[in-house]
Amino acid sequence: MIDHDAALKAVENSLDRPSAARVYDYFIGGDTHYAIDREFAEKVRKRLPLMGDYCTTSRQFLGRAVRHCAELGIRQFVDIGSGLPTAGNVHEVADEARPEEDTHVLYIDNEPIALAHSTLLLADTADPGRHHAIAADLFDPEGLWERVMDSGIIDVRQPVALVINAVMHFIKDEQDPDSLLDFYRDRIAPGSLLVLSQMTNENPANEDEKQALLDILDYYETTTNPGFLRTMDEFRRFFGGWPLLEPGLVYAPAWHPDERTVFAAAPSESRVIGGIARKP
């Protein structure tokens, strides 16, 4: 972990353009964002008014998925592309689901700003013996996995929940996400669970929404993370053919909704798809 002075310096040096992680934090009601992020978020909201609800949908899916994994007996979580600590962190949800507080969580992000904020914010809620945030890059799978094994937090010989939530829409097909997912699926132990979600361009309601989704991709080209949307059929391959837990790959609000779930009455309006698969 970097120290607090280095963390603050990284924050100060990141304000020349919007951070996708901080924009997401703004949309879900967090407090780790700056004027440049808020201005960008409101530009997005003006073109796609429900964008904040889509982000909330992603965060709610993460919480329900982590809780489900914990209830199934998973005690280790590797969250790649974890972004900023905010409401409903993985370690908080996992500990709530398992009052024994025997879960171990490793947060991983390649953005210095995300790691900096993790350093500053995790100290308030985390158990340093069980929860860590490290810098590593999804696109450097060998290096990332070496850091996982060296973390002292995760025993890779035992099942884990590998969480890649609201990340794949920032990876374009020309960046070869298939090879990346092949690598990570190969490394986790049998019985592990793979949690994936992303924004989708499946069945836009009308031509205006179809164009709005394209416009949003153009907007995000100016941020730290350009975007890429997929249909369910295009996204399904990332599970590698592993059996999906019920109800399968669905619009996120249809995945074990609870009383707080946004779009529960009309899941397909959420623009977010997700699911969990188990490694045989």
N, C-alpha and C positions, 0 to 999 in steps of 0.2 A: 504493500500500500504506500502511496505517496504521502508526504506529510502535509499538514494544513497550510503552510505557507506556499508550497508548490501547488496545492489544490486551488488556493485563492488566485495565484498567478495564472493558472490555466483558465480559470473562469474569466479573468480580466482580458485575456488574450483571445477569447472566443466570441467577442461581441461584434465582429465585423460583418457577420451574416447570420440569418436565422439558423438555429440548431433544431433539427427535426425532433430530437428528444425533448427539448424545452417547449417546442410548439405543442407536442403531444401532451406534455405536462400541463400546459395552459388549458388545452381543450378538456382535460379530465378534472379540472378544478384544483390542480396543484399550485404551488407557490414558488417554483423554481424556474422562473422565466424573466425575460427582460423586455424592454420596449420593442426592440427589433423583432423579437419572437411574437409578441402580441400583435404588432402591426401586420406581420405576415399572416398570422392565424386569422385575423379579421378579414384580410383580403381573401383567404381561402373560404371563410364562412360566407362571405358575400356571394361568392360564385356557387358554393355548395352548402346551403344553409344548415344541413344536418351533419356536417363534418364532426362537430363536437360530440354528437350522439354516436357516430361511428367509432370514435376514439374511446368513448365510454364503453361501448359494446366490446371492444377488444380487451379493455382492462377488466371488465366483468367476466369475460370468458376466461381470462387468465386465472382469476380468483377461483372460479368454479372448477376449473381444470386442476389446479394445484390441490384444492380441497379433496377432489375425487381421487387423485393420485395418492394423497396421504391416507385417505380412508381405505384404499386398497392395500396399504402396507408399505408404500414407497417412503423411504426416509431420507433419500438423497436427491437433491435437485441441482441441476446445472442449467442456469438461465443464460443463454447466449444472446447477446444483443439486448441486455437487460435495461439499458437506458437509465433514467433517473429514478432513484428511490422516491416513491410517492405513496399515495393512499393504496392500501392493500398490497404491500410488498409480499413477495413469495415466502420469505421466512416468517412473516407475521401470520399469513394464512395457514402455512404448514404447521406452525406451533399451535395455532388455535384448533386445527383439526386433530392434532396429536398432543394432548395436554402433557404427555410425558416429556415434551420438549426434547425429543431425541432426533429431530431432523437436522440435516446439514445442508446448507445452501451456498452455492458458489455463483456469484454474479459476475458476468463477463461482458465487457464492452470494449470496442476499439476506439471510441471517441474520448480523447483526453478530458473533454468537458464532462462527459458522463461519469468517468472514473473520479474526476475531481469532486463532483457533487456527491457521489457515493461516499467518498472519504469524509466529506463534511457532514453528511446526513445520517449515514448508517450508525454512527457512534451513539445516536440517541436511542436506538431500538434494538441493535444487534448484539448477539453474544459472540465475542471475538473467537471463542473456541469452536463455534459451529457455523458462523456466517462470515464470508469474506467477499470482497469485490476485487477483481484483478483486471488488468489491461491485457487483452489479447484480441486477435482479429479472426473473425469467422473465415476470412479468405486465406488464412495461414493455418490450416487444420492441424498440421504436425506440431507447429509451435504452440497453438492453443491447447491441444490435448496434452502436450508435455507439461504445460503450466497447471492443467487440471490435476494431473497425476502428482505433481510436485507440491500441490497446495496444502496437503495435510488435512484437507476438509472432506474430500471425496475418495472413497475406495472404489475404483473402477472395476474391481472384480465382482462387485455386488450391483444389483439393479439400481438404476437411477431413473428419475424423470428428466429427460432432456427437453428443455423448454426453449422453443424458438418462436416467440409470440410477437405478432405484428412486426416481423422482420423481413419476411420473404418478399413483401411488396417493395422493398428497397434493393432487391437483387434482380438485375435484368438477366434474361436468358443467355445473353452473350457473355455473361460472367460465369457461366457453367455452374449454376446452383446444383445440378444433378450430381456432379462429382463431389461437391462439398457434402451434400446430404448422404451420399454413399459412404463417404469416409466416416462421418459421425455415427451413422447407423451401425457401421461395422465395428466401431470401438466400444459401444456400450454392451453391457452384459445381457444375456438372455433374461427375459422377464422384465426388462426395462420398458419404460413408456416414452413415446415420442409425442410431444405436444406441439402442434403447428397451427398457426392462423395467419391470415393476411386479408387485406382489402381485395375485393373482387369487382370485376366489371360484368359479372353475369347478369343477363336479363335486365338492362336498364329500363326504368319505367317508361321513358319516352326519349325522343331524339335530343331534347334539351339536357336531360340527365346524362345521356351518352356523351354529349359534347362537353358537359361540365366535368366529367371524370377525366377526359383528355386534357382539358384546360388545367386541372389540378396537377396532373403529371408535369405539365410545362412549368407551373409555378414552383414545384419542388426541385426542378433543375437548378434553381438558384440557392438551394439550401445545402446543408451538409450531407443530405441523403436524397438523391434523385429517386423517383419511384417507378414501379412497373406493376400493372394489375393483371390478374389471371382469372380464368373461369374455373369452376370446380374440376372439370376434366383436366385442365392444364395443371392444377394444383395437386391433384390426387397422387401423382407420380412420386411426390416427395416423401410419401409414407413407405415407398419401396415394396409395396405389395403386402406389407404386414397386416394382420387382422386388426380392423378398427373396433374400438370399443363402441358400444351402442351410445348414441344413435347413428354412428358413422360420421362421414364428412358432411356437414350441414352448415346452414347459416348459423352463426355463432349463438344468436338468441334461442335457437331450437336445441342447443346442447345443454341438457339438464337445467332448464331455466328455474329461477326462484322468484320470490316476490319482488325483487329489485330489478329484474332483468329488463333493460330497455329493448323495445321492439318485440317483446314476447308475444304480442298478439299478431304481429306481422313480421316474422323473422327475415323474410326476403328483402325487406326495406332497409336492412341494416348495412348492406354493402360489406359485410365481414363474414368470412367462412372459416371453419376450424374443425379440428377433431383430434383424437388421441389414438395412437396405434401401439400395440404391444409387440415386442420382439419375441419371436418364437424361441 
